């Protein structure tokens, strides 16, 4: 069984923007203290690693943890990652509402 993904360039850029907004919002909510350019690198790297078939999700989570730990060794990385999932879902909801009314 093969699962294929064809997002297109616009879909990839929208996905990156949504994911970046979610992790940036989680950074503010949890007071993690990471600068936005560092979070942009984490976002792009995690997103691209997540596209690897079969093991991409696990590799992306591990790499995100390692990169966030390098950015702020004293920060609550796992809590920030969990809040990031919630805030990303919130951003997706807001984007869906925004584009549904158009």
C-alpha positions as CSV (number, residue, x, y, z in Angstrom):
1,X,0.0,0.0,0.0
2,X,1.4,3.3,-1.0
3,X,0.3,6.7,0.2
4,X,1.2,9.6,-2.0
5,X,1.1,13.3,-1.3
6,X,0.9,16.0,-3.9
7,X,0.7,19.3,-2.2
8,X,2.1,21.5,-4.9
9,X,4.2,24.6,-4.1
10,X,1.3,26.6,-2.8
11,X,0.2,23.8,-0.5
12,X,3.7,23.4,0.9
13,X,4.0,27.1,1.5
14,X,0.6,27.3,3.2
15,X,1.5,24.3,5.3
16,X,4.8,25.8,6.4
17,X,3.1,29.1,7.2
18,X,0.5,27.4,9.3
19,X,3.0,25.3,11.1
20,X,5.3,28.3,11.7
21,X,2.4,30.3,13.1
22,X,1.5,27.4,15.4
23,X,5.0,27.0,16.8
24,X,5.5,30.8,17.1
25,X,2.2,31.1,19.1
26,X,3.3,28.1,21.3
27,X,6.6,29.9,21.9
28,X,4.7,33.0,23.1
29,X,2.2,31.1,25.2
30,X,4.8,28.9,27.0
31,X,7.3,31.7,27.2
32,X,9.9,29.4,25.7
33,X,12.1,32.3,24.6
34,X,13.2,31.1,21.2
35,X,13.8,33.8,18.5
36,X,11.6,33.7,15.4
37,X,14.4,33.0,12.9
38,X,15.4,29.9,14.9
39,X,11.8,28.7,14.9
40,X,11.7,29.2,11.2
41,X,14.7,26.9,10.8
42,X,13.0,24.3,13.1
43,X,9.8,24.6,11.2
44,X,11.3,24.1,7.7
45,X,13.5,21.2,8.9
46,X,10.8,19.4,10.8
47,X,8.3,19.9,7.9
48,X,10.8,18.5,5.3
49,X,11.8,15.5,7.5
50,X,8.1,14.8,8.0
51,X,7.8,14.2,4.3
52,X,10.1,11.1,4.5
53,X,7.9,8.0,3.8
54,X,7.2,5.6,6.7
55,X,9.6,7.1,9.4
56,X,9.3,10.8,8.7
57,X,6.9,11.6,11.5
58,X,9.1,10.0,14.2
59,X,12.3,11.5,12.7
60,X,10.6,14.9,12.6
61,X,9.5,14.8,16.2
62,X,13.0,13.7,17.4
63,X,14.7,16.3,15.4
64,X,12.3,19.0,16.5
65,X,13.0,18.0,20.1
66,X,16.8,18.1,19.6
67,X,16.7,21.5,17.8
68,X,14.5,23.1,20.4
69,X,16.7,21.7,23.1
70,X,19.7,23.3,21.4
71,X,17.9,26.7,21.2
72,X,17.0,26.7,24.8
73,X,18.5,24.0,27.0
74,X,16.6,25.1,30.1
75,X,13.3,25.4,28.4
76,X,10.3,23.1,28.7
77,X,10.7,21.5,25.3
78,X,8.1,18.7,25.5
79,X,5.5,21.1,26.9
80,X,6.2,23.6,24.1
81,X,5.9,20.8,21.6
82,X,2.5,19.7,23.0
83,X,1.3,23.3,23.1
84,X,2.5,23.7,19.5
85,X,0.2,20.9,18.4
86,X,-2.8,22.6,20.0
87,X,-1.9,26.1,18.7
88,X,-1.3,24.7,15.2
89,X,-4.7,23.1,15.3
90,X,-6.1,26.5,16.4
91,X,-4.3,28.2,13.5
92,X,-5.7,25.7,11.0
93,X,-9.2,26.3,12.4
94,X,-8.7,30.1,12.0
95,X,-7.4,29.7,8.4
96,X,-10.3,27.4,7.6
97,X,-12.9,29.9,8.9
98,X,-11.1,32.7,7.1
99,X,-11.0,31.0,3.7
100,X,-14.5,29.4,4.1
101,X,-16.1,32.8,4.2
102,X,-14.5,33.9,0.9
